[in-house]
């Protein structure tokens, strides 16, 4: 890999970076107790979403024969996917609602706004009996939310996704995305 990768040398190293960012978000949320912490929570959540989504770029562009074979296996299993390696990987990972939400957050932060509403299978992320049951498409807003501490005198801040007006902790989505990538790497022997 080229020198501009800041020491990241493999797709697994990039996934490890995503894991560190999610762990960092969990730590920051546990101690975020002032308005000054809001920017840190927001920045860390955005970085986690960006990195989790862009693991796909590393997987698609990595020249190792195992990665090339994995993408070919996906292409053969799903012939409707486009021929370009990156598009094959991106379309494949969009089967995960966690990944679709990471894509929406990453692209929303990068491009100022989303060009299209993220479509997802809510049953993959939400229970069918919950407030999102049966939802085929969502609008996503990211925010930082205050929760009261045990003594109620100190507020805590955490990243929250507003999905159709309801709330979901970003940290839970990111943990789901990490689990998705762990399964992806295991399934394809990477």
C-alpha positions in Angstrom: 0.0 0.0 0.0 1.1 3.6 -0.5 2.7 5.8 2.1 -0.3 8.0 2.4 -2.3 5.4 4.4 -0.7 6.6 7.7 0.6 3.2 8.6 -2.6 1.3 7.7 -1.5 -1.5 5.5 -4.4 -3.9 5.1 -8.2 -4.0 5.1 -8.0 -5.7 8.5 -5.9 -2.8 9.8 -8.5 -0.4 8.6 -11.2 -2.4 10.3 -9.1 -2.3 13.5 -9.1 1.5 13.1 -12.9 1.4 12.9 -13.0 -0.7 16.1 -10.8 1.8 17.9 -13.1 4.6 16.9 -16.2 2.7 18.1 -14.4 1.9 21.4 -13.4 5.6 21.7 -17.0 6.7 21.2 -18.1 4.3 24.0 -15.4 5.7 26.3 -16.3 9.3 25.5 -20.0 8.8 26.0 -19.3 7.3 29.4 -17.5 10.4 30.6 -19.0 13.2 28.4 -20.5 15.6 31.0 -20.1 19.1 29.6 -21.3 21.0 26.5 -17.6 21.1 25.4 -17.8 17.3 25.1 -20.6 17.5 22.5 -18.2 18.3 19.6 -15.9 15.4 20.7 -18.9 13.0 20.7 -20.0 14.3 17.3 -16.6 14.1 15.7 -15.9 10.6 17.0 -19.3 9.3 15.8 -18.8 10.8 12.4 -15.3 9.3 12.2 -16.7 5.9 13.2 -19.4 6.0 10.5 -16.9 7.1 7.9 -14.4 4.4 8.7 -17.0 1.6 9.0 -18.4 2.5 5.6 -15.1 2.8 3.9 -13.8 -0.6 5.0 -15.6 -1.5 1.7 -13.1 0.5 -0.3 -10.1 -1.3 1.3 -11.8 -4.7 0.7 -12.6 -3.9 -2.9 -9.2 -2.4 -3.8 -6.9 -4.8 -1.9 -4.9 -6.8 -4.5 -4.5 -10.0 -2.4 -5.8 -13.0 -4.2 -8.1 -14.0 -1.3 -9.9 -10.6 -1.5 -10.2 -10.9 -5.3 -11.6 -14.4 -4.9 -14.1 -13.2 -2.2 -15.4 -10.5 -4.5 -15.7 -12.9 -7.4 -17.6 -15.3 -5.2 -20.1 -12.4 -4.3 -20.4 -11.5 -8.0 -21.1 -15.2 -9.0 -23.7 -15.5 -6.1 -25.3 -12.3 -7.1 -25.0 -11.8 -10.8 -27.3 -8.7 -10.8 -24.5 -6.7 -9.1 -22.4 -4.4 -11.2 -19.0 -5.5 -12.5 -16.8 -3.0 -10.7 -15.3 -4.5 -7.5 -16.1 -1.5 -5.3 -19.8 -1.5 -6.5 -20.0 -5.3 -5.9 -18.8 -4.9 -2.3 -20.9 -1.8 -1.6 -24.1 -3.4 -3.0 -23.4 -6.6 -1.0 -22.9 -4.8 2.3 -26.1 -2.8 1.9 -27.9 -6.0 2.9 -27.0 -4.9 6.4 -29.2 -2.1 7.8 -26.3 -1.2 10.1 -24.1 -0.7 7.1 -26.8 1.3 5.3 -27.0 3.7 8.3 -23.2 4.0 8.4 -23.4 4.9 4.7 -26.1 7.5 5.3 -24.1 9.1 8.1 -20.8 9.0 6.2 -22.2 10.4 3.0 -24.3 12.9 4.8 -21.2 14.2 6.6 -19.0 14.1 3.6 -21.5 15.6 1.0 -23.4 18.0 3.3 -26.6 16.2 2.6 -28.0 12.9 1.5 -28.9 12.7 -2.2 -31.4 9.9 -1.6 -33.1 8.4 1.4 -31.4 5.3 2.8 -33.4 2.2 2.1 -33.1 -0.6 4.5 -34.7 -3.8 5.7 -35.8 -2.8 9.1 -36.1 -6.4 10.2 -32.4 -6.7 10.0 -31.9 -4.0 12.6 -35.1 -3.4 14.4 -37.6 -5.8 15.9 -40.8 -6.1 14.0 -42.8 -5.1 17.0 -40.8 -1.9 17.8 -41.4 1.6 16.5 -39.5 0.8 13.2 -41.3 -2.4 12.4 -42.1 -2.7 8.7 -40.2 0.5 7.8 -38.9 0.2 4.3 -37.2 3.6 4.1 -36.1 6.1 6.7 -34.9 9.6 7.1 -31.8 9.8 9.3 -30.7 12.7 11.4 -27.7 12.6 13.6 -27.7 14.4 16.9 -26.1 14.5 20.3 -28.5 13.7 23.1 -28.3 14.4 26.9 -29.0 11.7 29.4 -29.1 12.3 33.1 -26.4 10.8 35.3 -27.2 8.7 38.4 -27.1 11.8 40.6 -29.1 13.8 38.0 -26.8 16.8 38.5 -24.4 15.9 35.8 -25.6 15.4 32.2 -24.0 12.9 29.9 -23.9 13.2 26.1 -24.1 10.5 23.5 -24.5 10.3 19.7 -28.1 9.5 18.7 -29.7 8.8 15.4 -33.1 10.1 14.8 -34.9 7.7 12.6 -38.4 8.8 11.5 -38.6 11.0 14.6 -37.5 8.2 17.1 -34.1 7.8 18.7 -31.5 5.0 18.4 -28.0 5.2 19.9 -25.4 5.5 17.2 -23.1 3.3 19.3 -25.4 0.3 18.9 -25.5 0.8 15.1 -21.7 1.0 15.0 -21.4 -2.2 17.1 -23.7 -3.9 14.7 -21.6 -2.7 11.8 -18.4 -4.1 13.4 -20.2 -7.4 13.9 -21.2 -7.3 10.2 -17.6 -6.8 9.1 -16.3 -9.5 11.5 -18.8 -11.9 9.9 -17.9 -10.8 6.4 -14.2 -11.4 6.9 -14.9 -14.8 8.5 -17.4 -15.8 5.8 -15.0 -15.0 3.0 -11.8 -16.3 4.8 -10.1 -12.9 4.8 
